[in-house]
Amino acid sequence: MQRKPVSSTVISAVGYDPATNVLELAFIDGHGYRYFAVPASVYAGLLAAGSLGTFFAQRIRHTYAYERLPA
């Protein structure tokens, strides 16, 4: 999945596959996670958020199943 860099103090890059509703996030600390069954509207909201880190914490972190990506 292609990720694009974002301007955030927490998240370094974001990728989304609309065919599978999978969201990938790369964090500034080097960790990456894949979130499942994320609606396109949530992805759009993340990109439009004033603070990606806050949006992630409030709308994604504890809402969707995830897996940690290999380093």
ABEGO torsion letter per residue (X at the ends): XBBBBBBBAABABBBBBAAAGBBBBBBAAGBBBBBBGBBAAAAAAAAABABAAAAAAAAAAAABBBBBBBX
